[in-house]
Amino acid sequence: MSAADAVAAVMFAAVTLYAVSAGADFGTGLWDLLAGGPKKGAPMRRLIDKALGPVWEANHVWLIFVIVLLWSGFPRPFATIMRELAIPFWFVGLGIVLRGSGFAFRKFAPTLQAARLAGIVFAGSSFVTPFFLGTIAGAIASGRVGTGVEDEVIWLSPTSILGGILATATCAFLAAVFLTEEADRSGDVELAEELRLKAFITAAVTGMVALFGTVPLRDDAPTLFDGLTSRGAPEIILSTVAGLATLHFLRRRQLRTARISAVIAVAAIVLGWGFGQYPWILVDSVTIDEGAGHPATLTALLVAAGLAALIVTPALVMLYRLADTNRLSH
């Protein structure tokens, strides 16, 4: 494995971690939006506040990590991506800022109307951010970035729209599974059952989107389609099996195990995309080796990534563990 491949592998591992950790957070916005009025939706929103409170901004460390690795390790592809996909990146940045603001301000809003407005901002941004992240991934995977084509909006291609829908559905699926287990641990049986049904339905819908969404890829993103049906096939199969297992565990009310299988399902489909796209950093335009920076920079990035793994990962694991056991609320 070359140094460029190693940096790309580390970067994509961070993409996978962000998809799983931040995905579960973004998805709560959909359930917050659909919770109902102030009285009916109060139990759901209290649960969301409790679940997100300790970790809602920590997950963005992986996104920052990805951007730094892409910028430093692959500077020319980074410049191309940022230039050609500036609009969806602008929506992503705006969504992240507004989401955090809405989540924080609704707790301290002076009136019910102000709290509802902040809640709408939080929920809407929770939908916008993953959708546009998905369109960015779809535009790159479809082979449209770096081609110089100017007669189409590359982030509104069929593959990009599929990426946005799949990202949003995946976030809703992860959030429903995580919140079901959280409600069950909190002793709210009625809310846990409501969320379990939502998780079951969302899991089935997300699986159908992932499965049948590959059909347009044959014509719209042939390189990715070939990769998914060859190099990425084991991960796609693993994702399918884990998704079916999640449905089984939800039906059996084995909620802790369902959460694990849901994480595996999402992580596997993201990794399948990575293996399917290899060896391209910009599909059909620039390979990983062609787009890599100076060897000394790549070596420094690998050293920095190793140090980050030793320093940041244990801290995040402890944070998630404390939040999971409700020890941060005391």
Contacts in CASP RR format, 6 or more apart in sequence:
PFRMAT RR
TARGET T0000
AUTHOR 0000-0000-0000
METHOD contacts of the structure
MODEL  1
MSAADAVAAVMFAAVTLYAVSAGADFGTGLWDLLAGGPKKGAPMRRLIDK
ALGPVWEANHVWLIFVIVLLWSGFPRPFATIMRELAIPFWFVGLGIVLRG
SGFAFRKFAPTLQAARLAGIVFAGSSFVTPFFLGTIAGAIASGRVGTGVE
DEVIWLSPTSILGGILATATCAFLAAVFLTEEADRSGDVELAEELRLKAF
ITAAVTGMVALFGTVPLRDDAPTLFDGLTSRGAPEIILSTVAGLATLHFL
RRRQLRTARISAVIAVAAIVLGWGFGQYPWILVDSVTIDEGAGHPATLTA
LLVAAGLAALIVTPALVMLYRLADTNRLSH
1 9 0 8 1.000
2 288 0 8 1.000
2 289 0 8 1.000
2 292 0 8 1.000
3 292 0 8 1.000
3 295 0 8 1.000
3 298 0 8 1.000
3 299 0 8 1.000
3 302 0 8 1.000
4 73 0 8 1.000
4 74 0 8 1.000
4 288 0 8 1.000
4 289 0 8 1.000
4 291 0 8 1.000
4 292 0 8 1.000
4 293 0 8 1.000
4 298 0 8 1.000
5 279 0 8 1.000
5 288 0 8 1.000
5 289 0 8 1.000
6 298 0 8 1.000
6 302 0 8 1.000
7 69 0 8 1.000
7 73 0 8 1.000
7 74 0 8 1.000
7 292 0 8 1.000
7 298 0 8 1.000
7 301 0 8 1.000
7 302 0 8 1.000
7 305 0 8 1.000
8 74 0 8 1.000
8 281 0 8 1.000
8 288 0 8 1.000
10 69 0 8 1.000
10 301 0 8 1.000
10 302 0 8 1.000
10 305 0 8 1.000
11 65 0 8 1.000
11 66 0 8 1.000
11 69 0 8 1.000
11 70 0 8 1.000
12 271 0 8 1.000
12 274 0 8 1.000
14 62 0 8 1.000
14 65 0 8 1.000
14 66 0 8 1.000
14 69 0 8 1.000
15 62 0 8 1.000
15 66 0 8 1.000
15 270 0 8 1.000
16 267 0 8 1.000
16 270 0 8 1.000
16 271 0 8 1.000
17 62 0 8 1.000
18 59 0 8 1.000
18 60 0 8 1.000
18 62 0 8 1.000
18 63 0 8 1.000
18 66 0 8 1.000
19 167 0 8 1.000
19 170 0 8 1.000
19 266 0 8 1.000
19 267 0 8 1.000
19 270 0 8 1.000
20 174 0 8 1.000
20 263 0 8 1.000
20 266 0 8 1.000
20 267 0 8 1.000
20 270 0 8 1.000
21 55 0 8 1.000
21 59 0 8 1.000
21 62 0 8 1.000
22 59 0 8 1.000
22 60 0 8 1.000
22 62 0 8 1.000
22 63 0 8 1.000
23 59 0 8 1.000
23 130 0 8 1.000
23 170 0 8 1.000
23 171 0 8 1.000
23 174 0 8 1.000
23 175 0 8 1.000
23 266 0 8 1.000
24 171 0 8 1.000
24 174 0 8 1.000
24 175 0 8 1.000
24 178 0 8 1.000
25 52 0 8 1.000
25 55 0 8 1.000
25 56 0 8 1.000
25 59 0 8 1.000
25 126 0 8 1.000
25 175 0 8 1.000
26 99 0 8 1.000
26 126 0 8 1.000
26 127 0 8 1.000
26 129 0 8 1.000
26 130 0 8 1.000
26 171 0 8 1.000
26 175 0 8 1.000
27 126 0 8 1.000
27 130 0 8 1.000
27 171 0 8 1.000
27 172 0 8 1.000
27 174 0 8 1.000
27 175 0 8 1.000
27 176 0 8 1.000
28 48 0 8 1.000
28 51 0 8 1.000
28 52 0 8 1.000
28 126 0 8 1.000
28 175 0 8 1.000
28 179 0 8 1.000
29 48 0 8 1.000
29 122 0 8 1.000
29 123 0 8 1.000
29 124 0 8 1.000
29 126 0 8 1.000
29 127 0 8 1.000
29 175 0 8 1.000
30 123 0 8 1.000
30 126 0 8 1.000
30 127 0 8 1.000
30 168 0 8 1.000
30 171 0 8 1.000
30 172 0 8 1.000
30 175 0 8 1.000
31 44 0 8 1.000
31 48 0 8 1.000
31 172 0 8 1.000
31 175 0 8 1.000
31 176 0 8 1.000
31 179 0 8 1.000
31 195 0 8 1.000
31 198 0 8 1.000
32 44 0 8 1.000
32 45 0 8 1.000
32 48 0 8 1.000
32 119 0 8 1.000
32 122 0 8 1.000
32 123 0 8 1.000
32 126 0 8 1.000
33 120 0 8 1.000
33 123 0 8 1.000
33 124 0 8 1.000
33 126 0 8 1.000
33 127 0 8 1.000
35 41 0 8 1.000
35 44 0 8 1.000
35 45 0 8 1.000
36 44 0 8 1.000
38 112 0 8 1.000
38 116 0 8 1.000
43 188 0 8 1.000
43 191 0 8 1.000
44 191 0 8 1.000
47 179 0 8 1.000
47 182 0 8 1.000
47 183 0 8 1.000
47 186 0 8 1.000
47 188 0 8 1.000
47 191 0 8 1.000
48 179 0 8 1.000
49 107 0 8 1.000
50 182 0 8 1.000
50 186 0 8 1.000
50 329 0 8 1.000
51 178 0 8 1.000
51 179 0 8 1.000
51 182 0 8 1.000
52 103 0 8 1.000
53 323 0 8 1.000
54 319 0 8 1.000
54 322 0 8 1.000
54 323 0 8 1.000
54 328 0 8 1.000
54 329 0 8 1.000
55 319 0 8 1.000
55 320 0 8 1.000
55 323 0 8 1.000
56 100 0 8 1.000
56 103 0 8 1.000
57 100 0 8 1.000
58 316 0 8 1.000
58 319 0 8 1.000
60 96 0 8 1.000
61 312 0 8 1.000
61 316 0 8 1.000
65 308 0 8 1.000
69 301 0 8 1.000
69 305 0 8 1.000
70 77 0 8 1.000
70 78 0 8 1.000
70 81 0 8 1.000
71 78 0 8 1.000
72 297 0 8 1.000
72 301 0 8 1.000
73 292 0 8 1.000
73 293 0 8 1.000
73 297 0 8 1.000
73 298 0 8 1.000
73 301 0 8 1.000
74 281 0 8 1.000
74 288 0 8 1.000
74 291 0 8 1.000
74 292 0 8 1.000
74 293 0 8 1.000
75 293 0 8 1.000
76 286 0 8 1.000
76 291 0 8 1.000
76 293 0 8 1.000
77 281 0 8 1.000
77 282 0 8 1.000
77 286 0 8 1.000
77 291 0 8 1.000
80 145 0 8 1.000
80 146 0 8 1.000
80 282 0 8 1.000
80 286 0 8 1.000
81 136 0 8 1.000
81 140 0 8 1.000
81 145 0 8 1.000
81 282 0 8 1.000
82 89 0 8 1.000
84 139 0 8 1.000
84 145 0 8 1.000
84 146 0 8 1.000
84 154 0 8 1.000
85 136 0 8 1.000
85 139 0 8 1.000
85 140 0 8 1.000
85 145 0 8 1.000
85 154 0 8 1.000
85 155 0 8 1.000
87 155 0 8 1.000
88 132 0 8 1.000
88 133 0 8 1.000
88 135 0 8 1.000
88 136 0 8 1.000
88 139 0 8 1.000
88 155 0 8 1.000
89 132 0 8 1.000
89 136 0 8 1.000
91 128 0 8 1.000
91 129 0 8 1.000
91 132 0 8 1.000
92 129 0 8 1.000
92 132 0 8 1.000
92 133 0 8 1.000
92 136 0 8 1.000
93 129 0 8 1.000
94 125 0 8 1.000
94 128 0 8 1.000
95 125 0 8 1.000
95 128 0 8 1.000
95 129 0 8 1.000
96 125 0 8 1.000
96 129 0 8 1.000
98 121 0 8 1.000
98 122 0 8 1.000
98 125 0 8 1.000
99 121 0 8 1.000
99 122 0 8 1.000
99 124 0 8 1.000
99 125 0 8 1.000
99 126 0 8 1.000
99 129 0 8 1.000
100 122 0 8 1.000
100 125 0 8 1.000
101 118 0 8 1.000
101 121 0 8 1.000
102 118 0 8 1.000
102 119 0 8 1.000
102 121 0 8 1.000
102 122 0 8 1.000
102 125 0 8 1.000
103 118 0 8 1.000
103 119 0 8 1.000
103 122 0 8 1.000
105 114 0 8 1.000
105 118 0 8 1.000
106 114 0 8 1.000
106 115 0 8 1.000
106 116 0 8 1.000
106 118 0 8 1.000
106 119 0 8 1.000
106 122 0 8 1.000
109 115 0 8 1.000
109 117 0 8 1.000
109 118 0 8 1.000
126 171 0 8 1.000
127 168 0 8 1.000
130 164 0 8 1.000
130 167 0 8 1.000
130 168 0 8 1.000
130 170 0 8 1.000
130 171 0 8 1.000
131 164 0 8 1.000
131 165 0 8 1.000
131 167 0 8 1.000
131 168 0 8 1.000
132 155 0 8 1.000
132 164 0 8 1.000
133 164 0 8 1.000
133 167 0 8 1.000
134 160 0 8 1.000
134 163 0 8 1.000
134 164 0 8 1.000
134 166 0 8 1.000
134 167 0 8 1.000
135 155 0 8 1.000
135 156 0 8 1.000
135 160 0 8 1.000
135 161 0 8 1.000
135 163 0 8 1.000
135 164 0 8 1.000
136 155 0 8 1.000
136 160 0 8 1.000
137 163 0 8 1.000
137 164 0 8 1.000
137 167 0 8 1.000
137 273 0 8 1.000
138 155 0 8 1.000
138 157 0 8 1.000
138 159 0 8 1.000
138 160 0 8 1.000
138 162 0 8 1.000
138 163 0 8 1.000
138 164 0 8 1.000
138 221 0 8 1.000
139 145 0 8 1.000
139 154 0 8 1.000
139 155 0 8 1.000
139 157 0 8 1.000
139 159 0 8 1.000
139 160 0 8 1.000
140 277 0 8 1.000
140 282 0 8 1.000
140 283 0 8 1.000
141 159 0 8 1.000
141 221 0 8 1.000
141 224 0 8 1.000
141 273 0 8 1.000
141 277 0 8 1.000
141 283 0 8 1.000
142 154 0 8 1.000
142 157 0 8 1.000
142 158 0 8 1.000
142 159 0 8 1.000
142 160 0 8 1.000
142 220 0 8 1.000
142 221 0 8 1.000
142 224 0 8 1.000
142 283 0 8 1.000
143 221 0 8 1.000
143 223 0 8 1.000
143 224 0 8 1.000
143 280 0 8 1.000
143 282 0 8 1.000
143 283 0 8 1.000
143 284 0 8 1.000
143 285 0 8 1.000
144 152 0 8 1.000
144 154 0 8 1.000
144 157 0 8 1.000
145 154 0 8 1.000
145 282 0 8 1.000
145 283 0 8 1.000
145 285 0 8 1.000
146 282 0 8 1.000
146 285 0 8 1.000
146 286 0 8 1.000
147 284 0 8 1.000
147 285 0 8 1.000
154 160 0 8 1.000
157 220 0 8 1.000
158 216 0 8 1.000
158 220 0 8 1.000
159 216 0 8 1.000
159 217 0 8 1.000
159 220 0 8 1.000
159 221 0 8 1.000
159 224 0 8 1.000
162 209 0 8 1.000
162 213 0 8 1.000
162 216 0 8 1.000
162 217 0 8 1.000
165 209 0 8 1.000
166 206 0 8 1.000
166 209 0 8 1.000
166 210 0 8 1.000
166 213 0 8 1.000
169 202 0 8 1.000
169 205 0 8 1.000
169 206 0 8 1.000
169 209 0 8 1.000
170 206 0 8 1.000
170 266 0 8 1.000
170 269 0 8 1.000
172 202 0 8 1.000
172 206 0 8 1.000
173 199 0 8 1.000
173 202 0 8 1.000
173 203 0 8 1.000
173 205 0 8 1.000
173 206 0 8 1.000
173 262 0 8 1.000
173 266 0 8 1.000
174 262 0 8 1.000
174 263 0 8 1.000
174 266 0 8 1.000
176 195 0 8 1.000
176 198 0 8 1.000
176 199 0 8 1.000
176 202 0 8 1.000
176 203 0 8 1.000
177 199 0 8 1.000
177 203 0 8 1.000
177 246 0 8 1.000
177 250 0 8 1.000
177 255 0 8 1.000
177 258 0 8 1.000
177 259 0 8 1.000
177 262 0 8 1.000
178 259 0 8 1.000
178 262 0 8 1.000
179 195 0 8 1.000
179 199 0 8 1.000
180 192 0 8 1.000
180 195 0 8 1.000
180 196 0 8 1.000
180 198 0 8 1.000
180 199 0 8 1.000
180 250 0 8 1.000
180 255 0 8 1.000
180 258 0 8 1.000
181 255 0 8 1.000
181 256 0 8 1.000
181 258 0 8 1.000
181 259 0 8 1.000
183 191 0 8 1.000
183 192 0 8 1.000
183 195 0 8 1.000
184 192 0 8 1.000
184 255 0 8 1.000
185 326 0 8 1.000
192 255 0 8 1.000
196 250 0 8 1.000
196 253 0 8 1.000
196 255 0 8 1.000
199 250 0 8 1.000
199 258 0 8 1.000
200 247 0 8 1.000
200 250 0 8 1.000
200 251 0 8 1.000
203 243 0 8 1.000
203 246 0 8 1.000
203 247 0 8 1.000
203 250 0 8 1.000
203 262 0 8 1.000
204 247 0 8 1.000
207 240 0 8 1.000
207 243 0 8 1.000
210 239 0 8 1.000
210 269 0 8 1.000
211 240 0 8 1.000
214 225 0 8 1.000
214 228 0 8 1.000
217 224 0 8 1.000
217 225 0 8 1.000
217 228 0 8 1.000
218 225 0 8 1.000
221 283 0 8 1.000
223 277 0 8 1.000
223 280 0 8 1.000
223 283 0 8 1.000
223 284 0 8 1.000
224 273 0 8 1.000
224 276 0 8 1.000
224 277 0 8 1.000
224 283 0 8 1.000
227 275 0 8 1.000
227 276 0 8 1.000
227 277 0 8 1.000
227 278 0 8 1.000
228 236 0 8 1.000
228 272 0 8 1.000
228 273 0 8 1.000
228 276 0 8 1.000
230 276 0 8 1.000
231 275 0 8 1.000
231 276 0 8 1.000
231 278 0 8 1.000
232 271 0 8 1.000
232 272 0 8 1.000
232 274 0 8 1.000
232 275 0 8 1.000
232 276 0 8 1.000
235 268 0 8 1.000
235 269 0 8 1.000
235 271 0 8 1.000
235 272 0 8 1.000
235 275 0 8 1.000
236 268 0 8 1.000
236 269 0 8 1.000
236 272 0 8 1.000
238 264 0 8 1.000
238 268 0 8 1.000
239 264 0 8 1.000
239 265 0 8 1.000
239 266 0 8 1.000
239 268 0 8 1.000
239 269 0 8 1.000
239 272 0 8 1.000
240 265 0 8 1.000
242 261 0 8 1.000
242 262 0 8 1.000
242 264 0 8 1.000
242 265 0 8 1.000
242 268 0 8 1.000
243 261 0 8 1.000
243 262 0 8 1.000
243 265 0 8 1.000
245 261 0 8 1.000
245 265 0 8 1.000
246 258 0 8 1.000
246 261 0 8 1.000
246 262 0 8 1.000
246 265 0 8 1.000
249 255 0 8 1.000
249 257 0 8 1.000
249 258 0 8 1.000
249 261 0 8 1.000
250 258 0 8 1.000
277 283 0 8 1.000
278 288 0 8 1.000
279 287 0 8 1.000
279 288 0 8 1.000
279 289 0 8 1.000
280 286 0 8 1.000
280 287 0 8 1.000
280 288 0 8 1.000
281 287 0 8 1.000
281 288 0 8 1.000
281 290 0 8 1.000
281 291 0 8 1.000
292 298 0 8 1.000
322 328 0 8 1.000
END
